[in-house]
Amino acid sequence: MMETKGYKAIAKYLLVSPSKVRPVADLVRGKSYPQAEAILAAMPQKGARLIAKVLKSAGANALNQNRKLDEDSLFVSAIYVDDGPRLKRVWARSHGKRDILLKRMSHITVIVDEKVGE
């Protein structure tokens, strides 16, 4: 796992498949903080709402820990979506049989950092 300097927020055990969240995360990686918030607010996916919540938390961590920062000087330095545990559920089929339904979970990590040299 890559450790970077910055302000981090993590959301764990979110009931959404990581494969559905990763394309949304790819859109905001490397963008400025206000631009990333605007992109996520315009997207209809559930993953966009979840990432926006974590991004807002990381931004609040940055702004509250260091009073000299403002929102315009922040950017999304890293964002990754990891697999969480899977809930196994039974899906009833015909003739008394059953299938196993896997409900996947995600862990979302967002790291925001300050822009230097602008």
All heavy atoms as an XYZ file, in Angstrom:
917
protein
N       0.838     -1.174      0.000
C       0.000      0.000      0.000
C       0.888      1.244      0.000
O       1.856      1.320      0.734
C      -0.915     -0.009      1.220
C      -2.019      1.005      1.119
S      -3.158      0.906      2.510
C      -4.103     -0.505      2.021
N       0.522      2.208     -0.817
C       1.323      3.409     -0.970
C       0.971      4.435      0.103
O      -0.166      4.838      0.241
C       1.047      3.986     -2.355
C       1.914      5.143     -2.724
S       1.554      5.635     -4.407
C       0.511      7.043     -4.107
N       1.963      4.852      0.877
C       1.738      5.876      1.891
C       2.220      7.210      1.357
O       3.341      7.335      0.878
C       2.507      5.537      3.175
C       1.906      4.408      3.965
C       0.517      4.722      4.489
O       0.241      5.866      4.877
O      -0.311      3.802      4.482
N       1.359      8.200      1.397
C       1.730      9.533      0.954
C       1.460     10.521      2.064
O       0.641     10.289      2.946
C       0.934      9.956     -0.297
O      -0.446      9.938      0.028
C       1.198      9.049     -1.464
N       2.165     11.630      2.001
C       1.937     12.699      2.947
C       0.607     13.357      2.601
O       0.242     13.463      1.452
C       3.082     13.708      2.821
C       2.975     14.918      3.680
C       4.115     15.851      3.342
C       3.849     17.253      3.800
N       2.773     17.931      3.141
N      -0.116     13.771      3.580
C      -1.379     14.434      3.311
C      -2.379     14.161      4.412
O      -2.037     13.649      5.474
N      -3.604     14.502      4.134
C      -4.681     14.351      5.092
C      -5.621     13.271      4.572
O      -6.084     13.332      3.445
C      -5.400     15.687      5.268
C      -4.445     16.770      5.709
C      -3.844     17.606      4.776
C      -4.126     16.931      7.046
C      -2.957     18.585      5.180
C      -3.233     17.908      7.450
C      -2.648     18.731      6.513
O      -1.757     19.690      6.906
N      -5.893     12.291      5.425
C      -6.561     11.069      4.979
C      -7.915     10.892      5.644
O      -8.109     11.298      6.783
C      -5.660      9.877      5.318
C      -6.201      8.554      4.892
C      -5.254      7.384      4.932
C      -4.268      7.277      6.024
N      -3.569      5.983      6.021
N      -8.831     10.272      4.900
C     -10.111      9.834      5.448
C     -10.416      8.465      4.860
O     -10.138      8.217      3.685
C     -11.218     10.819      5.112
N     -10.969      7.581      5.685
C     -11.269      6.211      5.269
C     -12.712      5.886      5.638
O     -13.164      6.209      6.730
C     -10.331      5.205      5.962
C      -8.876      5.506      5.650
C     -10.662      3.780      5.536
C      -7.900      4.670      6.444
N     -13.410      5.257      4.709
C     -14.736      4.716      5.002
C     -14.670      3.217      4.744
O     -14.248      2.786      3.679
C     -15.795      5.363      4.128
N     -15.075      2.427      5.721
C     -14.978      0.980      5.605
C     -16.364      0.336      5.606
O     -17.322      0.909      6.103
C     -14.157      0.413      6.765
C     -12.693      0.755      6.697
C     -11.952      0.031      7.782
C     -10.462      0.175      7.581
N      -9.715     -0.639      8.530
N     -16.408     -0.866      5.068
C     -17.602     -1.720      5.071
C     -18.799     -1.050      4.391
O     -19.916     -1.108      4.891
C     -17.957     -2.155      6.497
C     -16.802     -2.800      7.212
C     -16.126     -2.130      8.220
C     -16.368     -4.064      6.843
C     -15.050     -2.714      8.853
C     -15.303     -4.660      7.479
C     -14.642     -3.980      8.483
O     -13.578     -4.572      9.108
N     -18.552     -0.416      3.242
C     -19.632      0.200      2.474
C     -20.241     -0.851      1.562
O     -19.525     -1.546      0.844
C     -19.091      1.367      1.647
C     -18.408      2.462      2.463
C     -17.776      3.478      1.542
C     -19.394      3.120      3.392
N     -21.548     -0.961      1.575
C     -22.229     -2.016      0.834
C     -22.421     -1.616     -0.629
O     -23.523     -1.291     -1.069
C     -23.559     -2.353      1.502
C     -24.187     -3.683      1.104
C     -23.228     -4.835      1.358
C     -25.465     -3.914      1.875
N     -21.312     -1.625     -1.356
C     -21.316     -1.374     -2.795
C     -20.101     -2.106     -3.358
O     -19.069     -2.207     -2.705
C     -21.278      0.138     -3.110
C     -20.007      0.780     -2.605
C     -21.476      0.406     -4.581
N     -20.246     -2.634     -4.539
C     -19.169     -3.417     -5.134
C     -17.989     -2.515     -5.516
O     -18.187     -1.451     -6.105
C     -19.698     -4.124     -6.380
O     -18.658     -4.798     -7.031
N     -16.751     -2.924     -5.208
C     -15.589     -2.112     -5.562
C     -15.465     -1.876     -7.066
O     -15.005     -0.823     -7.486
C     -14.402     -2.929     -5.049
C     -14.953     -3.867     -4.062
C     -16.370     -4.111     -4.436
N     -15.906     -2.839     -7.869
C     -15.802     -2.670     -9.316
C     -16.723     -1.568     -9.826
O     -16.493     -1.022    -10.909
C     -16.124     -3.984    -10.023
O     -17.431     -4.401     -9.721
N     -17.754     -1.221     -9.070
C     -18.639     -0.132     -9.462
C     -18.123      1.220     -8.985
O     -18.481      2.253     -9.535
C     -20.044     -0.361     -8.900
C     -20.747     -1.535     -9.525
C     -22.126     -1.703     -8.951
C     -22.816     -2.900     -9.594
N     -24.182     -3.079     -9.064
N     -17.296      1.221     -7.941
C     -16.799      2.471     -7.372
C     -15.494      2.913     -8.040
O     -15.241      4.115     -8.172
C     -16.604      2.326     -5.851
C     -16.119      3.611     -5.233
C     -17.894      1.893     -5.198
N     -14.673      1.965     -8.473
C     -13.354      2.318     -9.015
C     -13.397      3.253    -10.230
O     -12.578      4.173    -10.302
C     -12.571      1.051     -9.350
C     -12.033      0.386     -8.109
C     -11.115     -0.786     -8.406
N     -10.733     -1.424     -7.160
C     -11.057     -2.659     -6.823
N     -11.768     -3.412     -7.647
N     -10.671     -3.154     -5.668
N     -14.318      3.085    -11.194
C     -14.358      4.050    -12.306
C     -14.681      5.473    -11.854
O     -14.172      6.439    -12.430
C     -15.463      3.511    -13.216
C     -15.583      2.081    -12.881
C     -15.221      1.955    -11.440
N     -15.484      5.612    -10.821
C     -15.798      6.942    -10.285
C     -14.559      7.528     -9.622
O     -14.248      8.715     -9.784
C     -16.964      6.850     -9.278
C     -17.255      8.197     -8.660
C     -18.200      6.293     -9.946
N     -13.813      6.701     -8.900
C     -12.592      7.169     -8.241
C     -11.553      7.614     -9.268
O     -10.822      8.581     -9.034
C     -12.025      6.062     -7.358
N     -11.498      6.929    -10.412
C     -10.533      7.294    -11.448
C     -10.804      8.689    -12.012
O      -9.882      9.363    -12.462
C     -10.561      6.269    -12.585
C     -10.022      4.912    -12.157
O      -9.298      4.868    -11.133
O     -10.333      3.912    -12.823
N     -12.057      9.118    -11.992
C     -12.405     10.433    -12.538
C     -11.904     11.587    -11.682
O     -11.598     12.653    -12.205
C     -13.918     10.560    -12.707
C     -14.545      9.752    -13.822
C     -16.056      9.905    -13.792
C     -14.010     10.204    -15.160
N     -11.831     11.412    -10.372
C     -11.456     12.522     -9.496
C     -10.012     12.465     -8.998
O      -9.543     13.418     -8.390
C     -12.407     12.624     -8.285
C     -13.803     12.940     -8.745
C     -12.387     11.379     -7.457
N      -9.313     11.388     -9.278
C      -7.924     11.265     -8.828
C      -7.066     12.338     -9.501
O      -7.085     12.489    -10.715
C      -7.384      9.879     -9.160
C      -6.015      9.595     -8.575
C      -5.565      8.183     -8.888
N      -6.351      7.192     -8.145
C      -7.129      6.299     -8.708
N      -7.254      6.249    -10.016
N      -7.799      5.438     -7.970
N      -6.340     13.116     -8.701
C      -5.456     14.151     -9.225
C      -6.122     15.499     -9.455
O      -5.453     16.480     -9.774
N      -7.422     15.597     -9.280
C      -8.142     16.849     -9.500
C      -8.047     17.734     -8.248
O      -7.750     17.273     -7.155
C      -9.626     16.577     -9.794
C      -9.887     15.717    -11.008
C      -9.841     16.552    -12.261
C     -10.429     15.858    -13.457
N      -9.677     14.787    -14.026
N      -8.324     19.020     -8.422
C      -8.357     19.910     -7.272
C      -9.580     19.575     -6.417
O     -10.556     18.995     -6.903
C      -8.406     21.370     -7.730
O      -9.642     21.648     -8.336
N      -9.524     19.970     -5.165
C     -10.594     19.621     -4.219
C     -11.951     20.181     -4.645
O     -12.926     19.423     -4.710
C     -10.187     20.098     -2.815
C     -11.202     19.830     -1.747
C     -11.383     18.553     -1.237
C     -11.988     20.857     -1.235
C     -12.309     18.294     -0.249
C     -12.920     20.608     -0.241
C     -13.071     19.339      0.246
O     -13.996     19.098      1.226
N     -12.066     21.478     -4.995
C     -13.387     21.980     -5.412
C     -13.874     21.338     -6.715
O     -15.075     21.066     -6.872
C     -13.165     23.486     -5.607
C     -11.918     23.807     -4.889
C     -11.100     22.565     -4.883
N     -12.949     21.077     -7.644
C     -13.327     20.448     -8.911
C     -13.816     19.019     -8.684
O     -14.802     18.585     -9.282
C     -12.130     20.463     -9.865
C     -12.438     19.992    -11.253
C     -11.212     20.023    -12.150
O     -10.088     20.206    -11.687
N     -11.422     19.829    -13.429
N     -13.157     18.288     -7.797
C     -13.563     16.908     -7.486
C     -14.949     16.892     -6.839
O     -15.780     16.035     -7.161
C     -12.543     16.251     -6.567
N     -15.210     17.849     -5.932
C     -16.537     17.928     -5.313
C     -17.616     18.190     -6.359
O     -18.693     17.599     -6.313
C     -16.559     19.038     -4.259
C     -15.985     18.633     -2.928
C     -16.211     19.701     -1.878
O     -16.137     20.906     -2.197
O     -16.462     19.324     -0.727
N     -17.324     19.074     -7.316
C     -18.301     19.408     -8.355
C     -18.572     18.212     -9.266
O     -19.718     17.945     -9.633
C     -17.801     20.589     -9.180
N     -17.521     17.479     -9.624
C     -17.678     16.300    -10.486
C     -18.550     15.257     -9.791
O     -19.478     14.698    -10.384
C     -16.299     15.700    -10.845
C     -15.546     16.629    -11.801
C     -16.442     14.313    -11.455
C     -14.096     16.239    -12.014
N     -18.264     14.989     -8.520
C     -19.009     13.965     -7.779
C     -20.462     14.367     -7.541
O     -21.351     13.518     -7.544
C     -18.311     13.664     -6.453
C     -16.951     12.975     -6.577
C     -16.261     12.932     -5.230
C     -17.091     11.594     -7.155
N     -20.709     15.670     -7.357
C     -22.073     16.131     -7.119
C     -22.949     15.957     -8.360
O     -24.167     15.794     -8.250
C     -22.064     17.591     -6.684
N     -22.326     15.971     -9.545
C     -23.086     15.866    -10.789
C     -23.315     14.429    -11.237
O     -24.056     14.190    -12.184
C     -22.363     16.627    -11.891
N     -22.707     13.471    -10.565
C     -22.812     12.072    -10.985
C     -23.966     11.372    -10.268
O     -24.178     11.583     -9.074
C     -21.505     11.331    -10.710
C     -20.343     11.862    -11.527
S     -18.846     10.950    -11.225
C     -19.205      9.449    -12.083
N     -24.689     10.489    -10.991
C     -25.848      9.825    -10.389
C     -25.519      8.537     -9.621
O     -26.384      7.994     -8.948
C     -26.722      9.498    -11.601
C     -25.746      9.289    -12.701
C     -24.626     10.255    -12.432
N     -24.284      8.044     -9.703
C     -23.954      6.755     -9.105
C     -23.921      6.814     -7.573
O     -23.597      7.839     -6.981
C     -22.578      6.264     -9.586
C     -22.562      5.780    -10.994
C     -22.207      6.876    -11.984
O     -22.279      8.045    -11.665
N     -21.851      6.482    -13.181
N     -24.229      5.685     -6.959
C     -24.143      5.564     -5.514
C     -22.702      5.740     -5.049
O     -22.434      6.367     -4.020
C     -24.670      4.189     -5.078
C     -24.586      3.915     -3.595
C     -25.103      2.530     -3.265
C     -24.991      2.224     -1.791
N     -25.504      0.879     -1.478
N     -21.760      5.199     -5.818
C     -20.347      5.327     -5.477
C     -19.889      6.765     -5.435
O     -19.013      7.129     -4.644
N     -20.461      7.620     -6.280
C     -20.091      9.038     -6.286
C     -20.511      9.703     -4.980
O     -19.772     10.519     -4.418
C     -20.729      9.738     -7.476
N     -21.690      9.342     -4.470
C     -22.143      9.906     -3.190
C     -21.234      9.457     -2.048
O     -20.900     10.247     -1.158
C     -23.579      9.484     -2.903
C     -24.603     10.152     -3.773
C     -26.017      9.989     -3.250
N     -26.369      8.639     -2.826
C     -26.878      7.698     -3.628
N     -27.072      7.952     -4.905
N     -27.180      6.514     -3.153
N     -20.834      8.192     -2.072
C     -19.982      7.668     -1.011
C     -18.587      8.299     -1.058
O     -18.034      8.677     -0.024
C     -19.884      6.149     -1.121
C     -21.196      5.389     -0.932
C     -21.004      3.915     -1.235
C     -21.733      5.579      0.463
N     -18.019      8.425     -2.255
C     -16.703      9.039     -2.391
C     -16.769     10.510     -1.999
O     -15.845     11.031     -1.368
C     -16.159      8.859     -3.826
C     -15.802      7.398     -4.065
C     -14.932      9.729     -4.052
C     -15.355      7.089     -5.465
N     -17.859     11.195     -2.356
C     -18.000     12.608     -1.999
C     -18.005     12.786     -0.482
O     -17.420     13.743      0.049
C     -19.275     13.170     -2.604
N     -18.637     11.867      0.209
C     -18.687     11.931      1.670
C     -17.290     11.767      2.279
O     -16.904     12.500      3.184
C     -19.624     10.830      2.171
C     -20.164     11.027      3.538
C     -21.248     10.004      3.814
C     -21.894     10.244      5.144
N     -22.951      9.291      5.439
N     -16.522     10.811      1.747
C     -15.169     10.580      2.250
C     -14.259     11.745      1.875
O     -13.412     12.171      2.660
C     -14.610      9.240      1.716
C     -13.230      8.968      2.271
C     -15.537      8.099      2.068
N     -14.430     12.279      0.662
C     -13.634     13.424      0.210
C     -13.892     14.637      1.099
O     -12.957     15.347      1.487
C     -13.970     13.754     -1.244
C     -13.279     14.973     -1.839
C     -11.785     14.713     -1.971
C     -13.868     15.314     -3.185
N     -15.143     14.869      1.451
C     -15.484     15.992      2.316
C     -14.848     15.820      3.690
O     -14.377     16.786      4.297
C     -16.999     16.098      2.433
C     -17.478     17.361      3.055
C     -18.982     17.481      2.919
C     -19.451     18.824      3.477
N     -20.869     19.008      3.333
N     -14.813     14.590      4.190
C     -14.182     14.310      5.474
C     -12.677     14.558      5.423
O     -12.097     15.140      6.347
C     -14.468     12.869      5.881
O     -13.824     12.563      7.082
N     -12.030     14.132      4.336
C     -10.590     14.362      4.194
C     -10.296     15.854      4.096
O      -9.306     16.347      4.660
C     -10.056     13.629      2.965
N     -11.136     16.589      3.373
C     -10.964     18.039      3.276
C     -11.134     18.714      4.623
O     -10.388     19.640      4.971
N     -12.107     18.263      5.395
C     -12.317     18.823      6.734
C     -11.133     18.512      7.636
O     -10.718     19.356      8.437
C     -13.598     18.269      7.336
N     -10.557     17.303      7.498
C      -9.364     16.962      8.276
C      -8.223     17.909      7.943
O      -7.500     18.376      8.826
C      -8.934     15.519      8.006
C      -9.883     14.517      8.589
O     -10.662     14.834      9.476
N      -9.834     13.305      8.082
N      -8.049     18.215      6.663
C      -6.959     19.098      6.231
C      -7.189     20.522      6.736
O      -6.256     21.173      7.225
C      -6.853     19.090      4.713
N      -8.406     21.011      6.612
C      -8.680     22.402      6.980
C      -8.688     22.611      8.489
O      -8.331     23.688      8.970
C     -10.018     22.843      6.372
C     -10.057     22.836      4.845
C     -11.445     23.166      4.354
C      -9.029     23.778      4.262
N      -9.061     21.601      9.251
C      -9.109     21.756     10.703
C      -7.766     21.518     11.370
O      -7.503     22.073     12.424
C     -10.156     20.822     11.305
C     -11.559     21.249     10.960
O     -11.810     22.430     10.749
N     -12.464     20.301     10.886
N      -6.910     20.710     10.768
C      -5.613     20.428     11.381
C      -4.593     21.513     11.079
O      -3.660     21.714     11.832
C      -5.084     19.080     10.910
C      -5.852     17.922     11.491
C      -5.334     16.583     10.993
O      -4.300     16.499     10.372
N      -6.081     15.536     11.272
N      -4.754     22.194      9.948
C      -3.796     23.221      9.563
C      -4.586     24.464      9.182
O      -5.185     24.534      8.127
C      -2.945     22.723      8.383
C      -1.810     23.648      8.070
O      -1.779     24.782      8.524
N      -0.870     23.169      7.285
N      -4.586     25.464     10.015
C      -5.426     26.651      9.831
C      -5.015     27.501      8.637
O      -5.782     28.339      8.184
C      -5.393     27.519     11.087
C      -5.782     26.790     12.341
C      -7.274     26.711     12.478
N      -7.625     26.067     13.746
C      -8.669     25.323     13.886
N      -9.473     25.098     12.884
N      -8.943     24.778     15.044
N      -3.826     27.324      8.086
C      -3.350     28.161      6.979
C      -3.872     27.696      5.623
O      -3.726     28.404      4.641
C      -1.825     28.180      6.960
C      -1.219     28.772      8.206
C       0.270     28.615      8.209
C       0.800     28.930      9.595
N       1.999     28.202      9.909
N      -4.426     26.515      5.553
C      -4.900     25.979      4.276
C      -6.291     26.499      3.950
O      -7.092     26.769      4.836
C      -4.952     24.445      4.323
C      -3.636     23.695      4.430
C      -3.914     22.211      4.486
C      -2.733     24.014      3.272
N      -6.573     26.623      2.653
C      -7.940     26.871      2.219
C      -8.302     25.811      1.184
O      -7.431     25.081      0.704
C      -8.120     28.289      1.667
C      -7.293     28.533      0.431
O      -6.253     27.877      0.286
O      -7.687     29.379     -0.395
N      -9.568     25.720      0.832
C     -10.039     24.655     -0.066
C      -9.377     24.698     -1.433
O      -9.161     23.669     -2.049
C     -11.555     24.761     -0.240
C     -12.342     24.268      0.937
C     -13.833     24.229      0.653
O     -14.248     24.511     -0.489
O     -14.580     23.900      1.585
N      -9.064     25.906     -1.920
C      -8.502     26.034     -3.266
C      -7.068     25.513     -3.358
O      -6.579     25.239     -4.453
C      -8.559     27.488     -3.727
C      -9.993     27.976     -3.834
O     -10.866     27.146     -4.157
O     -10.242     29.178     -3.591
N      -6.386     25.388     -2.227
C      -5.003     24.906     -2.266
C      -4.914     23.384     -2.110
O      -3.818     22.838     -2.096
C      -4.182     25.579     -1.162
O      -4.629     25.148      0.103
N      -6.036     22.689     -2.017
C      -6.033     21.231     -1.842
C      -6.292     20.521     -3.162
O      -6.982     21.040     -4.039
C      -7.110     20.808     -0.846
C      -6.956     21.285      0.592
C      -8.160     20.868      1.402
C      -5.692     20.753      1.219
N      -5.733     19.320     -3.293
C      -6.045     18.452     -4.422
C      -6.077     17.012     -3.949
O      -5.552     16.681     -2.881
C      -5.042     18.640     -5.569
C      -3.709     17.973     -5.331
C      -3.387     16.782     -5.971
C      -2.770     18.524     -4.474
C      -2.174     16.168     -5.760
C      -1.551     17.917     -4.259
C      -1.250     16.735     -4.909
N      -6.719     16.156     -4.728
C      -6.850     14.737     -4.386
C      -5.560     14.045     -4.817
O      -5.357     13.780     -5.998
C      -8.069     14.108     -5.083
C      -8.196     12.641     -4.710
C      -9.334     14.857     -4.742
N      -4.674     13.765     -3.868
C      -3.387     13.171     -4.229
C      -3.493     11.661     -4.427
O      -2.786     11.096     -5.251
C      -2.329     13.483     -3.173
O      -2.664     12.898     -1.940
N      -4.384     11.009     -3.687
C      -4.560      9.554     -3.851
C      -5.978      9.192     -3.455
O      -6.554      9.774     -2.545
C      -3.567      8.786     -2.989
N      -6.512      8.245     -4.193
C      -7.823      7.696     -3.848
C      -7.819      6.241     -4.297
O      -7.439      5.940     -5.425
C      -8.965      8.503     -4.496
C     -10.323      7.921     -4.143
C      -8.808      8.607     -5.972
C     -11.480      8.808     -4.533
N      -8.151      5.347     -3.399
C      -8.218      3.944     -3.799
C      -9.370      3.239     -3.115
O      -9.828      3.633     -2.051
C      -6.897      3.200     -3.595
C      -6.118      3.522     -2.361
C      -6.293      2.805     -1.204
C      -5.178      4.543     -2.369
C      -5.559      3.096     -0.086
C      -4.438      4.842     -1.247
C      -4.635      4.106     -0.098
O      -3.913      4.400      1.029
N      -9.851      2.222     -3.807
C     -11.003      1.446     -3.369
C     -10.548      0.003     -3.214
O     -10.113     -0.620     -4.173
C     -12.153      1.544     -4.396
C     -13.350      0.755     -3.911
C     -12.520      2.988     -4.668
N     -10.623     -0.496     -1.997
C     -10.201     -1.868     -1.704
C     -11.423     -2.749     -1.460
O     -12.501     -2.269     -1.123
C      -9.313     -1.897     -0.465
C      -8.019     -1.123     -0.667
O      -7.477     -1.167     -1.782
O      -7.575     -0.469      0.294
N     -11.211     -4.052     -1.619
C     -12.264     -5.021     -1.338
C     -12.486     -5.146      0.166
O     -11.532     -5.156      0.931
C     -11.889     -6.408     -1.864
C     -11.988     -6.504     -3.363
O     -12.565     -5.593     -3.976
O     -11.505     -7.500     -3.919
N     -13.727     -5.250      0.541
C     -14.072     -5.542      1.921
C     -14.545     -6.985      2.007
O     -14.454     -7.743      1.041
N     -15.086     -7.364      3.135
C     -15.614     -8.724      3.247
C     -16.877     -8.887      2.405
O     -17.473     -7.907      1.967
C     -15.931     -8.865      4.734
C     -16.064     -7.492      5.232
C     -15.197     -6.625      4.386
N     -17.264    -10.112      2.170
C     -18.455    -10.397      1.371
C     -19.505    -11.056      2.236
O     -19.202    -11.982      2.987
C     -18.087    -11.317      0.208
C     -17.151    -10.632     -0.753
C     -16.658    -11.549     -1.804
N     -15.754    -10.811     -2.678
C     -15.104    -11.334     -3.670
N     -15.238    -12.617     -3.932
N     -14.312    -10.596     -4.411
N     -20.719    -10.569      2.118
C     -21.836    -11.202      2.817
C     -22.389    -12.296      1.921
O     -22.684    -12.056      0.754
C     -22.932    -10.177      3.100
C     -22.595     -9.030      4.032
C     -23.762     -8.052      4.097
C     -22.286     -9.548      5.413
N     -22.517    -13.493      2.464
C     -23.066    -14.602      1.684
C     -24.541    -14.756      2.031
O     -24.892    -14.944      3.193
C     -22.312    -15.889      1.982
C     -20.901    -15.863      1.465
C     -20.190    -17.166      1.706
C     -18.774    -17.095      1.164
N     -18.043    -18.323      1.428
N     -25.373    -14.674      1.019
C     -26.810    -14.783      1.195
C     -27.347    -15.905      0.305
O     -26.755    -16.223     -0.716
C     -27.511    -13.465      0.838
C     -27.109    -12.296      1.719
C     -27.579    -12.534      3.149
N     -27.214    -11.467      4.045
C     -26.269    -11.554      4.971
N     -25.562    -12.653      5.100
N     -26.027    -10.553      5.769
N     -28.467    -16.468      0.674
C     -29.069    -17.563     -0.086
C     -30.112    -16.994     -1.030
O     -30.934    -16.162     -0.656
C     -29.710    -18.594      0.867
C     -30.469    -19.645      0.094
C     -28.645    -19.240      1.718
N     -30.059    -17.465     -2.251
C     -31.001    -17.061     -3.279
C     -31.796    -18.313     -3.661
O     -31.238    -19.261     -4.220
C     -30.227    -16.516     -4.469
C     -31.040    -15.861     -5.530
C     -32.335    -15.482     -5.479
C     -30.573    -15.517     -6.833
N     -32.715    -14.903     -6.650
C     -31.637    -14.914     -7.519
C     -29.371    -15.647     -7.498
C     -31.531    -14.452     -8.808
C     -29.261    -15.175     -8.788
C     -30.347    -14.587     -9.427
N     -33.081    -18.330     -3.322
C     -33.913    -19.513     -3.559
C     -34.127    -19.727     -5.059
O     -34.397    -18.788     -5.801
C     -35.252    -19.356     -2.861
N     -33.991    -20.977     -5.484
C     -34.197    -21.343     -6.887
C     -35.315    -22.387     -6.957
O     -35.833    -22.826     -5.940
C     -32.893    -21.918     -7.477
C     -31.671    -21.033     -7.308
C     -31.864    -19.655     -7.869
N     -31.888    -19.725     -9.316
C     -31.982    -18.690    -10.108
N     -32.073    -17.482     -9.605
N     -32.002    -18.816    -11.411
N     -35.626    -22.801     -8.147
C     -36.721    -23.757     -8.303
C     -36.335    -25.154     -7.826
O     -35.158    -25.491     -7.728
C     -37.141    -23.809     -9.773
O     -36.073    -24.278    -10.556
N     -37.332    -25.955     -7.533
C     -37.188    -27.347     -7.096
C     -36.402    -27.461     -5.799
O     -35.655    -28.428     -5.591
C     -36.525    -28.208     -8.183
C     -37.296    -28.225     -9.467
N     -38.497    -28.868     -9.601
C     -37.043    -27.644    -10.668
C     -38.945    -28.704    -10.833
N     -38.085    -27.955    -11.502
N     -36.532    -26.493     -4.922
C     -35.904    -26.563     -3.606
C     -34.412    -26.346     -3.612
O     -33.751    -26.629     -2.626
N     -33.873    -25.882     -4.717
C     -32.432    -25.631     -4.770
C     -32.153    -24.190     -4.355
O     -33.052    -23.396     -4.139
C     -31.931    -25.899     -6.189
C     -32.040    -27.357     -6.577
C     -31.350    -27.605     -7.892
C     -31.224    -29.083     -8.146
N     -32.258    -29.640     -8.961
N     -30.866    -23.881     -4.279
C     -30.479    -22.517     -3.915
C     -29.145    -22.163     -4.553
O     -28.344    -23.037     -4.888
C     -30.378    -22.379     -2.403
C     -29.306    -23.235     -1.802
C     -29.341    -23.165     -0.310
N     -28.206    -23.910      0.227
C     -27.822    -23.875      1.467
N     -28.480    -23.138      2.326
N     -26.789    -24.561      1.871
N     -28.924    -20.866     -4.711
C     -27.644    -20.328     -5.151
C     -27.131    -19.412     -4.053
O     -27.895    -18.959     -3.204
C     -27.789    -19.513     -6.441
C     -27.878    -20.401     -7.674
O     -27.452    -21.563     -7.596
O     -28.374    -19.920     -8.702
N     -25.840    -19.127     -4.107
C     -25.263    -18.215     -3.129
C     -25.105    -16.849     -3.789
O     -24.533    -16.732     -4.872
C     -23.919    -18.735     -2.602
C     -24.171    -20.003     -1.814
C     -23.230    -17.679     -1.769
C     -23.025    -20.511     -1.019
N     -25.631    -15.831     -3.131
C     -25.542    -14.459     -3.604
C     -24.494    -13.753     -2.760
O     -24.586    -13.742     -1.533
C     -26.907    -13.795     -3.434
C     -27.077    -12.390     -3.930
C     -26.933    -12.359     -5.452
C     -28.436    -11.872     -3.545
N     -23.464    -13.200     -3.401
C     -22.403    -12.491     -2.688
C     -22.694    -11.002     -2.717
O     -22.803    -10.406     -3.780
C     -21.046    -12.755     -3.340
C     -20.485    -14.155     -3.216
C     -19.171    -14.258     -3.961
C     -20.285    -14.517     -1.765
N     -22.830    -10.410     -1.547
C     -22.985     -8.963     -1.449
C     -21.612     -8.405     -1.089
O     -21.122     -8.617      0.014
C     -24.034     -8.600     -0.409
C     -25.420     -9.018     -0.825
C     -26.434     -8.561      0.177
C     -27.812     -8.894     -0.329
N     -28.538     -7.737     -0.776
N     -21.018     -7.687     -2.023
C     -19.645     -7.202     -1.850
C     -19.607     -5.881     -1.097
O     -20.514     -5.068     -1.216
C     -18.991     -7.070     -3.209
C     -18.719     -8.415     -3.834
C     -18.267     -8.297     -5.278
N     -17.731     -9.547     -5.772
C     -18.477    -10.558     -6.205
N     -19.768    -10.467     -6.194
N     -17.910    -11.667     -6.646
N     -18.521     -5.689     -0.349
C     -18.309     -4.441      0.389
C     -17.011     -3.788     -0.072
O     -16.139     -4.444     -0.633
C     -18.221     -4.705      1.885
C     -19.514     -5.087      2.510
S     -19.335     -5.071      4.287
C     -20.344     -6.459      4.715
N     -16.906     -2.488      0.189
C     -15.742     -1.713     -0.225
C     -15.179     -0.931      0.951
O     -15.906     -0.575      1.877
C     -16.124     -0.705     -1.314
O     -16.686     -1.334     -2.405
N     -13.881     -0.657      0.873
C     -13.210      0.285      1.764
C     -12.674      1.393      0.863
O     -11.906      1.122     -0.063
C     -12.039     -0.354      2.497
C     -12.409     -1.551      3.337
N     -13.547     -1.624      4.105
C     -11.761     -2.720      3.529
C     -13.580     -2.782      4.743
N     -12.511     -3.478      4.395
N     -13.062      2.648      1.116
C     -12.635      3.775      0.300
C     -11.684      4.642      1.117
O     -11.994      5.021      2.242
C     -13.837      4.627     -0.164
C     -14.777      3.783     -1.019
C     -13.364      5.847     -0.950
C     -16.054      4.478     -1.413
N     -10.511      4.950      0.539
C      -9.522      5.814      1.170
C      -9.266      7.005      0.262
O      -9.000      6.818     -0.932
C      -8.200      5.062      1.409
O      -8.476      3.899      2.179
C      -7.198      5.930      2.133
N      -9.341      8.217      0.821
C      -9.069      9.439      0.070
C      -7.995     10.216      0.814
O      -8.084     10.419      2.023
C     -10.335     10.314     -0.073
C     -10.012     11.616     -0.774
C     -11.418      9.568     -0.829
N      -6.960     10.637      0.075
C      -5.894     11.455      0.641
C      -5.842     12.763     -0.128
O      -5.695     12.756     -1.357
C      -4.530     10.737      0.577
C      -4.602      9.414      1.326
C      -3.426     11.622      1.136
C      -3.382      8.555      1.203
N      -6.008     13.878      0.586
C      -5.864     15.195     -0.029
C      -4.582     15.824      0.478
O      -4.149     15.567      1.598
C      -7.072     16.112      0.270
C      -8.337     15.565     -0.348
C      -7.263     16.341      1.736
N      -3.961     16.623     -0.382
C      -2.698     17.256     -0.038
C      -2.695     18.688     -0.557
O      -3.543     19.058     -1.377
C      -1.537     16.453     -0.632
C      -0.252     16.640      0.156
O      -0.233     17.471      1.074
O       0.732     15.953     -0.159
N      -1.728     19.447     -0.115
C      -1.626     20.843     -0.505
C      -0.834     20.971     -1.801
O       0.173     20.282     -1.999
C      -0.916     21.620      0.615
C      -0.823     23.089      0.402
C      -0.110     23.782      1.536
O       0.546     23.102      2.342
O      -0.209     25.004      1.593
N      -1.289     21.850     -2.693
C      -0.542     22.127     -3.915
C       0.665     22.966     -3.549
O       0.571     23.903     -2.773
C      -1.392     22.925     -4.905
C      -2.528     22.164     -5.500
C      -3.291     23.059     -6.440
C      -4.573     22.378     -6.877
N      -5.462     23.280     -7.610
N       1.800     22.610     -4.124
C       3.022     23.395     -3.855
C       3.538     24.005     -5.156
O       3.450     23.393     -6.222
C       4.128     22.512     -3.212
C       3.785     22.183     -1.786
C       4.344     21.244     -4.004
N       4.052     25.217     -5.055
C       4.690     25.879     -6.210
C       3.745     26.347     -7.285
O       3.948     26.062     -8.457
N       2.674     27.066     -6.905
C       1.782     27.591     -7.935
C       1.954     29.038     -8.138
O       2.243     29.875     -7.457
C       0.335     27.289     -7.603
C      -0.132     26.100     -8.352
C      -1.636     25.934     -8.289
O      -2.350     26.686     -8.938
O      -2.056     25.017     -7.561
